[in-house]
Amino acid sequence: MLVGTNPLSLDAKGRVAIPARYRDELVPDGAQLVVTAHPHGCLLVYSFAAWQPIYESLVKIPSLDPRAALLKRLFIGHAQVEQLDSAGRVLLGVALREWAALEKQVVMVGQGTHCELWSEHRWAT
């Protein structure tokens, strides 16, 4: 179950360890996960299986609507498909780290079907 708040640290390469209690749901049998930007200034972390229906619904939205185009650019354009390394870490790309203002200390917050990844500063305010 993806619930609770977890203080974590980014390493010098921009990797964050996914808490062990979340791994079975986010990366069952070593599957991929998806990290993308959220308009509130955090990152969203989905299992690949949970991301698929979101992706499929987003690509069907007409891009001529400016709000829809913005959502597609944000969620799909920033999406990064990753696998955990042998230490259970995921690499967060520079653009995603900058979007969410992630520095050394971060907070992962379970949201039931996915997790949010916040800078410690933004989470506290």
PyMOL commands that place a pseudoatom at each C-alpha (Angstrom):
pseudoatom trace, name=CA, resn=MET, resi=1, chain=A, elem=C, hetatm=0, pos=[0.000, 0.000, 0.000]
pseudoatom trace, name=CA, resn=LEU, resi=2, chain=A, elem=C, hetatm=0, pos=[1.432, 3.376, -1.017]
pseudoatom trace, name=CA, resn=VAL, resi=3, chain=A, elem=C, hetatm=0, pos=[0.713, 5.464, 2.068]
pseudoatom trace, name=CA, resn=GLY, resi=4, chain=A, elem=C, hetatm=0, pos=[2.745, 7.480, 4.542]
pseudoatom trace, name=CA, resn=THR, resi=5, chain=A, elem=C, hetatm=0, pos=[5.500, 10.053, 4.478]
pseudoatom trace, name=CA, resn=ASN, resi=6, chain=A, elem=C, hetatm=0, pos=[9.164, 9.142, 4.075]
pseudoatom trace, name=CA, resn=PRO, resi=7, chain=A, elem=C, hetatm=0, pos=[12.109, 11.531, 4.463]
pseudoatom trace, name=CA, resn=LEU, resi=8, chain=A, elem=C, hetatm=0, pos=[14.813, 10.554, 1.955]
pseudoatom trace, name=CA, resn=SER, resi=9, chain=A, elem=C, hetatm=0, pos=[18.086, 11.856, 0.542]
pseudoatom trace, name=CA, resn=LEU, resi=10, chain=A, elem=C, hetatm=0, pos=[19.247, 12.363, -3.034]
pseudoatom trace, name=CA, resn=ASP, resi=11, chain=A, elem=C, hetatm=0, pos=[22.775, 11.216, -3.694]
pseudoatom trace, name=CA, resn=ALA, resi=12, chain=A, elem=C, hetatm=0, pos=[25.346, 13.237, -5.647]
pseudoatom trace, name=CA, resn=LYS, resi=13, chain=A, elem=C, hetatm=0, pos=[24.208, 11.631, -8.945]
pseudoatom trace, name=CA, resn=GLY, resi=14, chain=A, elem=C, hetatm=0, pos=[20.529, 12.517, -8.417]
pseudoatom trace, name=CA, resn=ARG, resi=15, chain=A, elem=C, hetatm=0, pos=[19.381, 9.079, -7.306]
pseudoatom trace, name=CA, resn=VAL, resi=16, chain=A, elem=C, hetatm=0, pos=[16.859, 8.417, -4.565]
pseudoatom trace, name=CA, resn=ALA, resi=17, chain=A, elem=C, hetatm=0, pos=[16.256, 5.073, -2.867]
pseudoatom trace, name=CA, resn=ILE, resi=18, chain=A, elem=C, hetatm=0, pos=[12.653, 3.914, -3.077]
pseudoatom trace, name=CA, resn=PRO, resi=19, chain=A, elem=C, hetatm=0, pos=[11.573, 2.801, 0.398]
pseudoatom trace, name=CA, resn=ALA, resi=20, chain=A, elem=C, hetatm=0, pos=[11.514, -0.984, 0.651]
pseudoatom trace, name=CA, resn=ARG, resi=21, chain=A, elem=C, hetatm=0, pos=[7.867, -0.967, 1.736]
pseudoatom trace, name=CA, resn=TYR, resi=22, chain=A, elem=C, hetatm=0, pos=[6.894, 0.674, -1.595]
pseudoatom trace, name=CA, resn=ARG, resi=23, chain=A, elem=C, hetatm=0, pos=[9.012, -1.425, -3.948]
pseudoatom trace, name=CA, resn=ASP, resi=24, chain=A, elem=C, hetatm=0, pos=[6.685, -4.407, -4.342]
pseudoatom trace, name=CA, resn=GLU, resi=25, chain=A, elem=C, hetatm=0, pos=[3.884, -2.144, -5.514]
pseudoatom trace, name=CA, resn=LEU, resi=26, chain=A, elem=C, hetatm=0, pos=[5.925, 0.346, -7.572]
pseudoatom trace, name=CA, resn=VAL, resi=27, chain=A, elem=C, hetatm=0, pos=[8.253, -2.132, -9.248]
pseudoatom trace, name=CA, resn=PRO, resi=28, chain=A, elem=C, hetatm=0, pos=[6.744, -5.619, -9.045]
pseudoatom trace, name=CA, resn=ASP, resi=29, chain=A, elem=C, hetatm=0, pos=[9.249, -8.227, -10.238]
pseudoatom trace, name=CA, resn=GLY, resi=30, chain=A, elem=C, hetatm=0, pos=[11.732, -5.543, -11.279]
pseudoatom trace, name=CA, resn=ALA, resi=31, chain=A, elem=C, hetatm=0, pos=[9.296, -3.784, -13.614]
pseudoatom trace, name=CA, resn=GLN, resi=32, chain=A, elem=C, hetatm=0, pos=[9.855, -0.210, -14.705]
pseudoatom trace, name=CA, resn=LEU, resi=33, chain=A, elem=C, hetatm=0, pos=[8.432, 2.839, -13.000]
pseudoatom trace, name=CA, resn=VAL, resi=34, chain=A, elem=C, hetatm=0, pos=[7.518, 6.256, -14.350]
pseudoatom trace, name=CA, resn=VAL, resi=35, chain=A, elem=C, hetatm=0, pos=[8.491, 9.604, -12.841]
pseudoatom trace, name=CA, resn=THR, resi=36, chain=A, elem=C, hetatm=0, pos=[6.949, 12.815, -14.140]
pseudoatom trace, name=CA, resn=ALA, resi=37, chain=A, elem=C, hetatm=0, pos=[6.287, 16.426, -13.189]
pseudoatom trace, name=CA, resn=HIS, resi=38, chain=A, elem=C, hetatm=0, pos=[3.181, 17.644, -11.371]
pseudoatom trace, name=CA, resn=PRO, resi=39, chain=A, elem=C, hetatm=0, pos=[1.787, 21.194, -11.667]
pseudoatom trace, name=CA, resn=HIS, resi=40, chain=A, elem=C, hetatm=0, pos=[2.056, 21.668, -7.888]
pseudoatom trace, name=CA, resn=GLY, resi=41, chain=A, elem=C, hetatm=0, pos=[5.865, 21.538, -8.072]
pseudoatom trace, name=CA, resn=CYS, resi=42, chain=A, elem=C, hetatm=0, pos=[6.504, 17.963, -7.030]
pseudoatom trace, name=CA, resn=LEU, resi=43, chain=A, elem=C, hetatm=0, pos=[7.214, 14.760, -8.947]
pseudoatom trace, name=CA, resn=LEU, resi=44, chain=A, elem=C, hetatm=0, pos=[4.833, 11.851, -9.395]
pseudoatom trace, name=CA, resn=VAL, resi=45, chain=A, elem=C, hetatm=0, pos=[6.109, 8.275, -9.179]
pseudoatom trace, name=CA, resn=TYR, resi=46, chain=A, elem=C, hetatm=0, pos=[3.959, 5.532, -10.715]
pseudoatom trace, name=CA, resn=SER, resi=47, chain=A, elem=C, hetatm=0, pos=[4.390, 1.855, -11.343]
pseudoatom trace, name=CA, resn=PHE, resi=48, chain=A, elem=C, hetatm=0, pos=[4.512, 1.319, -15.086]
pseudoatom trace, name=CA, resn=ALA, resi=49, chain=A, elem=C, hetatm=0, pos=[1.187, -0.548, -14.895]
pseudoatom trace, name=CA, resn=ALA, resi=50, chain=A, elem=C, hetatm=0, pos=[-0.514, 2.332, -13.048]
pseudoatom trace, name=CA, resn=TRP, resi=51, chain=A, elem=C, hetatm=0, pos=[0.924, 4.878, -15.512]
pseudoatom trace, name=CA, resn=GLN, resi=52, chain=A, elem=C, hetatm=0, pos=[-0.359, 3.120, -18.661]
pseudoatom trace, name=CA, resn=PRO, resi=53, chain=A, elem=C, hetatm=0, pos=[-4.069, 4.070, -18.327]
pseudoatom trace, name=CA, resn=ILE, resi=54, chain=A, elem=C, hetatm=0, pos=[-3.119, 7.650, -17.414]
pseudoatom trace, name=CA, resn=TYR, resi=55, chain=A, elem=C, hetatm=0, pos=[-0.889, 7.887, -20.476]
pseudoatom trace, name=CA, resn=GLU, resi=56, chain=A, elem=C, hetatm=0, pos=[-3.564, 6.363, -22.713]
pseudoatom trace, name=CA, resn=SER, resi=57, chain=A, elem=C, hetatm=0, pos=[-6.177, 8.859, -21.539]
pseudoatom trace, name=CA, resn=LEU, resi=58, chain=A, elem=C, hetatm=0, pos=[-3.798, 11.821, -21.894]
pseudoatom trace, name=CA, resn=VAL, resi=59, chain=A, elem=C, hetatm=0, pos=[-2.823, 11.041, -25.485]
pseudoatom trace, name=CA, resn=LYS, resi=60, chain=A, elem=C, hetatm=0, pos=[-6.501, 10.997, -26.466]
pseudoatom trace, name=CA, resn=ILE, resi=61, chain=A, elem=C, hetatm=0, pos=[-7.080, 14.583, -25.313]
pseudoatom trace, name=CA, resn=PRO, resi=62, chain=A, elem=C, hetatm=0, pos=[-7.158, 17.019, -28.273]
pseudoatom trace, name=CA, resn=SER, resi=63, chain=A, elem=C, hetatm=0, pos=[-3.988, 19.107, -28.262]
pseudoatom trace, name=CA, resn=LEU, resi=64, chain=A, elem=C, hetatm=0, pos=[-5.770, 22.107, -29.774]
pseudoatom trace, name=CA, resn=ASP, resi=65, chain=A, elem=C, hetatm=0, pos=[-7.218, 22.935, -26.362]
pseudoatom trace, name=CA, resn=PRO, resi=66, chain=A, elem=C, hetatm=0, pos=[-4.456, 25.021, -24.706]
pseudoatom trace, name=CA, resn=ARG, resi=67, chain=A, elem=C, hetatm=0, pos=[-5.087, 23.546, -21.240]
pseudoatom trace, name=CA, resn=ALA, resi=68, chain=A, elem=C, hetatm=0, pos=[-5.004, 20.012, -22.582]
pseudoatom trace, name=CA, resn=ALA, resi=69, chain=A, elem=C, hetatm=0, pos=[-1.817, 20.722, -24.495]
pseudoatom trace, name=CA, resn=LEU, resi=70, chain=A, elem=C, hetatm=0, pos=[-0.227, 22.100, -21.332]
pseudoatom trace, name=CA, resn=LEU, resi=71, chain=A, elem=C, hetatm=0, pos=[-1.150, 18.984, -19.357]
pseudoatom trace, name=CA, resn=LYS, resi=72, chain=A, elem=C, hetatm=0, pos=[0.199, 16.721, -22.092]
pseudoatom trace, name=CA, resn=ARG, resi=73, chain=A, elem=C, hetatm=0, pos=[3.467, 18.667, -22.249]
pseudoatom trace, name=CA, resn=LEU, resi=74, chain=A, elem=C, hetatm=0, pos=[3.813, 18.498, -18.499]
pseudoatom trace, name=CA, resn=PHE, resi=75, chain=A, elem=C, hetatm=0, pos=[2.851, 14.886, -17.769]
pseudoatom trace, name=CA, resn=ILE, resi=76, chain=A, elem=C, hetatm=0, pos=[4.008, 13.166, -20.962]
pseudoatom trace, name=CA, resn=GLY, resi=77, chain=A, elem=C, hetatm=0, pos=[6.801, 15.543, -21.906]
pseudoatom trace, name=CA, resn=HIS, resi=78, chain=A, elem=C, hetatm=0, pos=[8.514, 15.192, -18.528]
pseudoatom trace, name=CA, resn=ALA, resi=79, chain=A, elem=C, hetatm=0, pos=[7.822, 11.473, -18.095]
pseudoatom trace, name=CA, resn=GLN, resi=80, chain=A, elem=C, hetatm=0, pos=[10.873, 9.341, -17.523]
pseudoatom trace, name=CA, resn=VAL, resi=81, chain=A, elem=C, hetatm=0, pos=[10.690, 5.534, -17.572]
pseudoatom trace, name=CA, resn=GLU, resi=82, chain=A, elem=C, hetatm=0, pos=[13.274, 4.010, -15.244]
pseudoatom trace, name=CA, resn=GLN, resi=83, chain=A, elem=C, hetatm=0, pos=[14.333, 0.811, -13.533]
pseudoatom trace, name=CA, resn=LEU, resi=84, chain=A, elem=C, hetatm=0, pos=[15.670, 0.605, -10.026]
pseudoatom trace, name=CA, resn=ASP, resi=85, chain=A, elem=C, hetatm=0, pos=[19.345, -0.157, -9.688]
pseudoatom trace, name=CA, resn=SER, resi=86, chain=A, elem=C, hetatm=0, pos=[20.609, -3.030, -7.525]
pseudoatom trace, name=CA, resn=ALA, resi=87, chain=A, elem=C, hetatm=0, pos=[20.438, -0.767, -4.437]
pseudoatom trace, name=CA, resn=GLY, resi=88, chain=A, elem=C, hetatm=0, pos=[16.756, 0.105, -5.033]
pseudoatom trace, name=CA, resn=ARG, resi=89, chain=A, elem=C, hetatm=0, pos=[17.509, 3.626, -6.296]
pseudoatom trace, name=CA, resn=VAL, resi=90, chain=A, elem=C, hetatm=0, pos=[15.982, 5.485, -9.210]
pseudoatom trace, name=CA, resn=LEU, resi=91, chain=A, elem=C, hetatm=0, pos=[17.861, 8.152, -11.153]
pseudoatom trace, name=CA, resn=LEU, resi=92, chain=A, elem=C, hetatm=0, pos=[15.959, 11.416, -11.424]
pseudoatom trace, name=CA, resn=GLY, resi=93, chain=A, elem=C, hetatm=0, pos=[16.868, 13.449, -14.488]
pseudoatom trace, name=CA, resn=VAL, resi=94, chain=A, elem=C, hetatm=0, pos=[18.186, 16.988, -14.128]
pseudoatom trace, name=CA, resn=ALA, resi=95, chain=A, elem=C, hetatm=0, pos=[15.044, 18.557, -15.641]
pseudoatom trace, name=CA, resn=LEU, resi=96, chain=A, elem=C, hetatm=0, pos=[12.808, 16.734, -13.175]
pseudoatom trace, name=CA, resn=ARG, resi=97, chain=A, elem=C, hetatm=0, pos=[15.014, 17.638, -10.212]
pseudoatom trace, name=CA, resn=GLU, resi=98, chain=A, elem=C, hetatm=0, pos=[14.959, 21.285, -11.287]
pseudoatom trace, name=CA, resn=TRP, resi=99, chain=A, elem=C, hetatm=0, pos=[11.172, 21.261, -11.816]
pseudoatom trace, name=CA, resn=ALA, resi=100, chain=A, elem=C, hetatm=0, pos=[10.581, 20.062, -8.263]
pseudoatom trace, name=CA, resn=ALA, resi=101, chain=A, elem=C, hetatm=0, pos=[13.494, 22.067, -6.761]
pseudoatom trace, name=CA, resn=LEU, resi=102, chain=A, elem=C, hetatm=0, pos=[14.923, 18.847, -5.331]
pseudoatom trace, name=CA, resn=GLU, resi=103, chain=A, elem=C, hetatm=0, pos=[18.101, 19.171, -3.359]
pseudoatom trace, name=CA, resn=LYS, resi=104, chain=A, elem=C, hetatm=0, pos=[19.708, 16.783, -0.890]
pseudoatom trace, name=CA, resn=GLN, resi=105, chain=A, elem=C, hetatm=0, pos=[16.681, 16.253, 1.389]
pseudoatom trace, name=CA, resn=VAL, resi=106, chain=A, elem=C, hetatm=0, pos=[13.388, 15.109, -0.152]
pseudoatom trace, name=CA, resn=VAL, resi=107, chain=A, elem=C, hetatm=0, pos=[10.097, 13.652, 1.054]
pseudoatom trace, name=CA, resn=MET, resi=108, chain=A, elem=C, hetatm=0, pos=[8.229, 10.779, -0.608]
pseudoatom trace, name=CA, resn=VAL, resi=109, chain=A, elem=C, hetatm=0, pos=[4.508, 10.778, 0.145]
pseudoatom trace, name=CA, resn=GLY, resi=110, chain=A, elem=C, hetatm=0, pos=[2.328, 7.771, -0.620]
pseudoatom trace, name=CA, resn=GLN, resi=111, chain=A, elem=C, hetatm=0, pos=[-0.923, 8.620, -2.392]
pseudoatom trace, name=CA, resn=GLY, resi=112, chain=A, elem=C, hetatm=0, pos=[-2.531, 5.193, -2.646]
pseudoatom trace, name=CA, resn=THR, resi=113, chain=A, elem=C, hetatm=0, pos=[-1.937, 4.496, -6.350]
pseudoatom trace, name=CA, resn=HIS, resi=114, chain=A, elem=C, hetatm=0, pos=[1.306, 6.453, -6.702]
pseudoatom trace, name=CA, resn=CYS, resi=115, chain=A, elem=C, hetatm=0, pos=[3.768, 8.552, -4.722]
pseudoatom trace, name=CA, resn=GLU, resi=116, chain=A, elem=C, hetatm=0, pos=[4.689, 12.207, -4.742]
pseudoatom trace, name=CA, resn=LEU, resi=117, chain=A, elem=C, hetatm=0, pos=[8.291, 13.314, -4.348]
pseudoatom trace, name=CA, resn=TRP, resi=118, chain=A, elem=C, hetatm=0, pos=[8.723, 16.756, -2.773]
pseudoatom trace, name=CA, resn=SER, resi=119, chain=A, elem=C, hetatm=0, pos=[11.656, 18.921, -1.874]
pseudoatom trace, name=CA, resn=GLU, resi=120, chain=A, elem=C, hetatm=0, pos=[11.890, 19.018, 1.897]
pseudoatom trace, name=CA, resn=HIS, resi=121, chain=A, elem=C, hetatm=0, pos=[11.447, 22.803, 1.796]
pseudoatom trace, name=CA, resn=ARG, resi=122, chain=A, elem=C, hetatm=0, pos=[8.302, 22.746, -0.376]
pseudoatom trace, name=CA, resn=TRP, resi=123, chain=A, elem=C, hetatm=0, pos=[6.777, 19.942, 1.659]
pseudoatom trace, name=CA, resn=ALA, resi=124, chain=A, elem=C, hetatm=0, pos=[7.275, 21.891, 4.888]
pseudoatom trace, name=CA, resn=THR, resi=125, chain=A, elem=C, hetatm=0, pos=[5.566, 25.051, 3.557]
for i in range(1, 125): cmd.bond("trace and resi %d" % i, "trace and resi %d" % (i + 1))
show_as sticks, trace
zoom trace
